Amino acid sequence: MNLAPPSRHDRYKWTALFIVTLGMLMATIDSSIVLIAMPAIFRGIGLDPLQPGNSFYLLWMILGFLVVTSVLVVSLGRLGDMYGRVRIYNAGFAIFTFFSALLSITWMHGHAAGLWLIIMRLFQALGAAMLMANSSAILTDAFPREQRGLAMGVNQAAAFSGTFIGLIVGGLLAPFDWHLIFLVSVPVGLLGTVWGYIALRELGQRHRARMDWLGNTTFAVGMVLIMVGITYGIEPYRAHTMGWTSPLVLGCVGVGIATMVGFAFIERHVAEPMFRIELFRIRPFTAGISASFMAALSRGGLMFMLVIWLQGIWLPLHGYSFERTPLWAGVAMVPLTVGMLISGPLSGYLSDHFGARPFASGGMLGTALCFVLLETLPVNFHYWVFGVVLFFTGISMAAFGSPNRAGVMNSLPAEHRGAGSGMNTTFQNSAQVFSIGLFFTLLIVGLSSSLSTNLYQGLIAHGVSPALASHASHLPPISTLFAAFLGVNPIQHLLGPAGLAQLSVPQQATLLGRSFFPTLIGSSFRSGLHAALDFAIVASLLAAVASWVRGAKTDGATPNVVSVTVEVNVD
């Protein structure tokens, strides 16, 4: 029974767009809002994340949200196909809002508070995954083909820009009370939950099937193990600056990969698979999610690199104290958000008329060019140049996102839109976690080449004893980066109160001043940053190629893709 036509002749599609976009915006804002608020959160609960053994709390507050959304979106999209996308989406809004409220009333302190926040964030991420898994499918059901690019453009602009809006919102609210960064989601979530239950309709085809429990379990275990391995790979291990030789990391990655191979075998032999391998026979679908994976790989770690660049070097050099840098780092990246907000809906609208391929491929070529321009900037750049490059980076990224998403969704048969949307989101979110691990690894490799020597010589030159200078210079670079990331003066963290007490007041003033650390780390950071950007350039070019091979006749501008989709086996 086809119920789609009524949604195309009334206001329902615009109502659906508003509610779905509100959910995506809220979910992506909360995925990043804790990054800038992290110093206030840890001060508020009385926990020092830079102390040995406490990095667990820091890493899982940052990456736990992404890990959950990466692991669960395919299963939740499949559930949407089986039991109703709107039903799963509305439940996601309610779950997200409920756990946001629990986060906002955190009353504990110390390790108990850290564990509470991590666990509640994981459940909050479950709600976000339910929103992400079904949003594109709901819009595809509600909008006719000739308007899907515009709908996806608005939705993807909200998703992309929400990540950076979260930085500003977190920076504004956290200084007043860190609980507010979670509380702010509650009224928005209540509005979306109630309105969604009242206004959203089930227009998609339901495909009743049995749950693939074995596939779901192996997929979740494999993905979690790989992501845990990558997460702890950037942590120091014994005398090594990183943990890639740790038995834990090697074991997690190795077993995770083996489990994913087993998952692929299972999915080819069960009657009702979670991960529909048959969909990969659709060329625009395969090309689109491959491009999505490479694009997310190119940009996933970029936000962290920009934040560390701004907080650890540029802002202190321009008169900002380390305590103030988290907020102003978010403000400095506003041009990126503006570019995304402009380009997302516009590129989506144009792709409805001219097809997804030129905008998606062109967007990734433009992104690669912007990364090249970022490499040409000195560490202490002129902000207007940096802002212009960020603006065009936002334009280029969003020019790819919405046409590519629309092309992927247009290529899918109606009964598999939830699963296909979840598969696309899984590739995208997992690539972001991989990207963060890779970017940090490349940055640390660059820092390790000269940071230790520069730091030792700089500390000795300003009166620090050779023994203390040697100890500080051999601490893992990741702790120095995390200190800058948390708005803590890295030199103060490295020397500690006892080390600083051995120095005269003028020497302390010099070492803790706003220029000593940024000047010291500048050349080392530039080397690591260039390695990370080189990788991002290559990934962007591969995304452009993957997008181009989708074919000119099978993207969102083409009125008929039946000949492509009939190969899919509908059980």
TORKOLLUM-670692 format. One line per field, with one value per residue (C-alpha): residue number from 1; residue in one letter; x, y, z. Coordinates in steps of 0.5 Angstrom, whole numbers, m for minus. Layout:
BEGIN
pos (NUM|...)
code (A|...)
x (X|...)
y (Y|...)
z (Z|...)
***
This chain:
BEGIN
pos (1|2|3|4|5|6|7|8|9|10|11|12|13|14|15|16|17|18|19|20|21|22|23|24|25|26|27|28|29|30|31|32|33|34|35|36|37|38|39|40|41|42|43|44|45|46|47|48|49|50|51|52|53|54|55|56|57|58|59|60|61|62|63|64|65|66|67|68|69|70|71|72|73|74|75|76|77|78|79|80|81|82|83|84|85|86|87|88|89|90|91|92|93|94|95|96|97|98|99|100|101|102|103|104|105|106|107|108|109|110|111|112|113|114|115|116|117|118|119|120|121|122|123|124|125|126|127|128|129|130|131|132|133|134|135|136|137|138|139|140|141|142|143|144|145|146|147|148|149|150|151|152|153|154|155|156|157|158|159|160|161|162|163|164|165|166|167|168|169|170|171|172|173|174|175|176|177|178|179|180|181|182|183|184|185|186|187|188|189|190|191|192|193|194|195|196|197|198|199|200|201|202|203|204|205|206|207|208|209|210|211|212|213|214|215|216|217|218|219|220|221|222|223|224|225|226|227|228|229|230|231|232|233|234|235|236|237|238|239|240|241|242|243|244|245|246|247|248|249|250|251|252|253|254|255|256|257|258|259|260|261|262|263|264|265|266|267|268|269|270|271|272|273|274|275|276|277|278|279|280|281|282|283|284|285|286|287|288|289|290|291|292|293|294|295|296|297|298|299|300|301|302|303|304|305|306|307|308|309|310|311|312|313|314|315|316|317|318|319|320|321|322|323|324|325|326|327|328|329|330|331|332|333|334|335|336|337|338|339|340|341|342|343|344|345|346|347|348|349|350|351|352|353|354|355|356|357|358|359|360|361|362|363|364|365|366|367|368|369|370|371|372|373|374|375|376|377|378|379|380|381|382|383|384|385|386|387|388|389|390|391|392|393|394|395|396|397|398|399|400|401|402|403|404|405|406|407|408|409|410|411|412|413|414|415|416|417|418|419|420|421|422|423|424|425|426|427|428|429|430|431|432|433|434|435|436|437|438|439|440|441|442|443|444|445|446|447|448|449|450|451|452|453|454|455|456|457|458|459|460|461|462|463|464|465|466|467|468|469|470|471|472|473|474|475|476|477|478|479|480|481|482|483|484|485|486|487|488|489|490|491|492|493|494|495|496|497|498|499|500|501|502|503|504|505|506|507|508|509|510|511|512|513|514|515|516|517|518|519|520|521|522|523|524|525|526|527|528|529|530|531|532|533|534|535|536|537|538|539|540|541|542|543|544|545|546|547|548|549|550|551|552|553|554|555|556|557|558|559|560|561|562|563|564|565|566|567|568|569|570|571)
code (M|N|L|A|P|P|S|R|H|D|R|Y|K|W|T|A|L|F|I|V|T|L|G|M|L|M|A|T|I|D|S|S|I|V|L|I|A|M|P|A|I|F|R|G|I|G|L|D|P|L|Q|P|G|N|S|F|Y|L|L|W|M|I|L|G|F|L|V|V|T|S|V|L|V|V|S|L|G|R|L|G|D|M|Y|G|R|V|R|I|Y|N|A|G|F|A|I|F|T|F|F|S|A|L|L|S|I|T|W|M|H|G|H|A|A|G|L|W|L|I|I|M|R|L|F|Q|A|L|G|A|A|M|L|M|A|N|S|S|A|I|L|T|D|A|F|P|R|E|Q|R|G|L|A|M|G|V|N|Q|A|A|A|F|S|G|T|F|I|G|L|I|V|G|G|L|L|A|P|F|D|W|H|L|I|F|L|V|S|V|P|V|G|L|L|G|T|V|W|G|Y|I|A|L|R|E|L|G|Q|R|H|R|A|R|M|D|W|L|G|N|T|T|F|A|V|G|M|V|L|I|M|V|G|I|T|Y|G|I|E|P|Y|R|A|H|T|M|G|W|T|S|P|L|V|L|G|C|V|G|V|G|I|A|T|M|V|G|F|A|F|I|E|R|H|V|A|E|P|M|F|R|I|E|L|F|R|I|R|P|F|T|A|G|I|S|A|S|F|M|A|A|L|S|R|G|G|L|M|F|M|L|V|I|W|L|Q|G|I|W|L|P|L|H|G|Y|S|F|E|R|T|P|L|W|A|G|V|A|M|V|P|L|T|V|G|M|L|I|S|G|P|L|S|G|Y|L|S|D|H|F|G|A|R|P|F|A|S|G|G|M|L|G|T|A|L|C|F|V|L|L|E|T|L|P|V|N|F|H|Y|W|V|F|G|V|V|L|F|F|T|G|I|S|M|A|A|F|G|S|P|N|R|A|G|V|M|N|S|L|P|A|E|H|R|G|A|G|S|G|M|N|T|T|F|Q|N|S|A|Q|V|F|S|I|G|L|F|F|T|L|L|I|V|G|L|S|S|S|L|S|T|N|L|Y|Q|G|L|I|A|H|G|V|S|P|A|L|A|S|H|A|S|H|L|P|P|I|S|T|L|F|A|A|F|L|G|V|N|P|I|Q|H|L|L|G|P|A|G|L|A|Q|L|S|V|P|Q|Q|A|T|L|L|G|R|S|F|F|P|T|L|I|G|S|S|F|R|S|G|L|H|A|A|L|D|F|A|I|V|A|S|L|L|A|A|V|A|S|W|V|R|G|A|K|T|D|G|A|T|P|N|V|V|S|V|T|V|E|V|N|V|D)
x (0|3|2|7|3|m1|6|8|2|1|6|8|14|16|14|18|24|24|23|28|33|32|34|40|42|41|45|51|52|52|57|62|59|63|70|70|67|72|76|70|67|73|74|67|67|74|78|85|84|92|94|97|91|86|86|81|76|78|78|72|68|71|70|65|59|62|64|56|53|58|56|49|46|46|42|37|36|34|29|26|25|22|18|17|22|18|17|25|26|21|24|31|29|26|32|36|32|32|39|41|37|40|47|45|43|50|51|57|65|71|72|64|62|67|64|57|58|61|56|50|54|54|46|45|49|44|38|43|44|37|36|42|40|33|33|35|30|24|26|27|20|17|20|19|26|26|26|30|37|34|32|38|42|38|39|46|48|45|49|56|55|52|59|62|56|57|64|61|55|60|65|59|55|61|64|57|56|58|51|48|51|47|41|40|38|32|27|29|29|22|19|22|19|12|12|15|10|4|6|11|7|10|10|15|15|15|19|17|23|27|33|39|42|49|50|49|53|59|58|58|64|68|67|68|74|77|75|78|84|85|83|88|93|95|96|103|105|111|117|114|110|104|101|101|106|101|99|92|92|94|90|84|85|87|81|76|78|78|71|69|71|66|61|61|61|55|51|52|49|43|36|35|42|43|48|45|51|46|46|53|51|48|54|51|50|57|60|57|58|65|66|62|68|74|71|70|77|79|76|74|81|81|77|82|88|85|83|90|93|88|89|96|99|95|91|96|101|95|94|89|90|90|84|80|82|77|71|75|77|70|69|75|72|65|67|67|60|58|60|57|50|50|53|49|42|44|48|42|38|42|44|36|37|44|45|49|56|59|57|60|66|67|66|72|76|75|76|83|85|83|87|93|92|92|99|101|99|105|103|102|98|94|87|83|87|85|78|77|80|76|70|71|73|66|63|67|65|58|57|59|55|48|48|52|47|41|45|46|38|35|39|36|29|24|24|32|32|33|38|42|42|45|50|52|52|56|61|62|62|67|71|71|74|79|81|82|87|90|91|93|98|101|101|105|110|112|112|117|122|124|119|124|130|127|123|129|134|128|127|135|136|131|133|130|135|137|134|127|128|130|124|119|122|121|114|109|107|100|100|102|97|91|94|93|86|84|86|91|98|102|109|105|103|110|113|108|108|114|118|116|117|125|125|125|119|122|123|116|113|117|116|108|108|103|109|114|110|107|114|117|112|111|116|115|107|108|111|106|100|103|103|96|94|98|93|87|89|90|83|79|82|80|73|72|74|69|64|65|64|57|55|52|45|44|44|39|37|35|28|28|33|29|34|39|35|32|38|37|34|28|27)
y (0|7|12|17|22|25|28|31|35|38|41|35|34|41|39|32|36|41|36|31|37|39|32|32|39|37|30|33|39|34|30|36|40|37|38|45|44|39|43|46|39|36|42|41|34|35|30|31|28|29|25|18|13|18|19|13|19|24|19|16|23|25|18|14|18|16|9|8|11|8|1|2|6|0|m5|1|3|m4|m4|2|m2|m7|m4|3|9|14|10|8|16|18|13|16|23|21|17|22|27|23|22|29|30|25|28|35|33|30|30|26|28|24|18|16|22|21|14|16|22|16|11|17|19|12|12|19|17|11|16|20|13|12|19|19|12|14|21|20|15|19|25|20|18|24|28|27|25|32|35|30|34|40|36|33|39|42|36|35|42|42|35|38|45|42|39|46|50|45|48|55|53|49|55|60|56|52|58|59|52|46|42|47|44|38|41|46|40|38|43|42|35|35|39|35|28|31|34|28|23|28|30|25|19|12|13|8|1|m4|m11|m15|m20|m24|m20|m22|m23|m27|m21|m16|m19|m20|m13|m10|m14|m13|m5|m4|m8|m4|3|1|m1|5|10|7|7|14|13|12|5|4|8|9|15|11|5|1|m4|m5|m12|m9|m5|m11|m16|m11|m9|m16|m20|m14|m15|m23|m22|m17|m22|m27|m22|m21|m29|m29|m24|m28|m34|m32|m31|m24|m20|m14|m11|m13|m14|m15|m7|m7|m9|m2|2|9|6|3|9|14|10|9|17|18|14|17|24|23|20|26|31|27|29|36|39|37|39|46|46|44|49|55|53|51|56|62|64|65|68|73|75|70|66|58|58|63|59|54|59|63|57|55|63|62|57|60|61|54|53|59|56|49|53|56|51|45|47|50|45|40|44|44|37|36|39|37|31|29|27|34|37|31|30|38|39|34|37|44|41|38|45|48|43|45|52|50|47|54|58|59|57|64|66|72|71|74|69|63|65|65|58|56|59|55|49|49|51|45|40|41|41|34|32|33|31|25|23|24|20|14|15|15|9|5|1|4|m3|m2|5|5|0|3|10|6|3|10|13|7|8|16|15|10|13|19|15|12|19|22|16|17|25|24|19|23|29|25|23|30|32|27|28|35|37|33|37|43|43|41|46|51|49|49|56|59|56|49|44|39|33|36|39|32|29|34|33|26|26|23|29|26|29|36|36|34|40|45|42|42|50|48|51|45|48|49|41|39|42|42|46|43|44|51|53|52|58|65|69|72|65|63|69|67|60|61|67|66|66|61|54|56|59|52|48|51|48|41|42|44|38|34|38|37|30|30|35|31|24|29|31|24|22|27|26|19|21|25|19|15|20|20|13|13|14|20|16|13|19|24|27|21|19|12|7|1|m3|m2|m4|m10|m14|m13|m20|m18|m23)
z (0|m2|3|0|m4|1|4|m2|m3|4|9|12|9|12|19|18|15|21|27|24|23|30|32|28|30|38|37|33|38|44|41|41|47|52|48|50|57|59|63|67|68|71|75|77|79|82|78|74|67|66|72|71|70|69|62|61|63|58|52|53|55|48|44|47|44|37|39|41|35|30|33|33|27|23|27|29|22|21|26|23|17|21|26|23|22|26|32|33|31|36|42|40|42|48|50|48|53|59|59|58|64|68|66|68|75|76|84|85|85|83|80|81|78|72|71|72|66|61|62|62|55|52|53|51|45|44|43|38|34|34|31|26|23|21|20|12|11|14|9|3|5|6|0|m8|m11|m14|m7|m3|m5|m2|4|5|4|10|15|13|14|21|22|20|23|30|31|31|34|40|41|42|46|51|51|53|58|62|65|69|70|67|68|63|57|58|61|55|51|55|53|46|47|50|44|39|43|43|37|33|37|34|27|24|20|18|10|9|7|13|12|18|19|25|28|26|33|31|26|31|36|32|29|35|39|33|32|39|40|34|36|43|40|36|42|47|41|42|49|52|53|58|55|48|46|44|45|38|41|47|47|49|43|38|41|41|33|31|35|32|25|26|29|23|18|21|21|14|13|17|14|7|10|14|12|15|15|19|14|7|3|m3|m3|m5|m12|m13|m16|m13|m6|m6|m9|m4|2|0|m1|5|9|6|7|14|15|12|17|23|26|23|29|34|30|29|37|39|34|36|44|44|40|36|42|47|42|41|48|51|57|57|61|56|50|50|48|43|40|38|36|32|28|26|19|18|21|16|10|12|13|6|2|5|3|m4|m6|m4|m8|m14|m14|m15|m22|m24|m20|m14|m18|m20|m13|m9|m13|m13|m6|m4|m9|m6|1|m1|m4|3|6|2|3|11|10|7|13|18|25|27|22|20|22|16|12|17|17|9|8|14|10|4|7|10|3|0|6|6|m2|m2|4|2|m5|m3|2|m3|m8|m3|m1|m8|m10|m5|m5|m1|4|5|6|14|13|8|12|18|14|11|18|21|15|17|24|25|20|24|30|26|23|30|32|25|26|33|31|25|30|35|31|28|35|38|32|36|42|47|45|44|51|54|52|53|60|62|59|64|70|70|73|68|72|72|65|63|66|63|56|56|58|53|48|48|55|53|47|52|57|51|49|56|57|62|61|59|62|69|68|66|72|77|83|86|80|79|87|85|80|81|80|74|71|73|69|63|63|64|60|54|49|51|50|43|41|43|40|34|29|32|31|24|22|25|23|15|16|18|13|7|9|9|2|0|3|0|m7|m6|m4|m10|m14|m11|m12|m19|m20|m18|m25|m29|m30|m23|m18|m15|m22|m25|m25|m25|m22|m22|m27|m21|m15|m18|m16|m9|m5|m1|4)
***
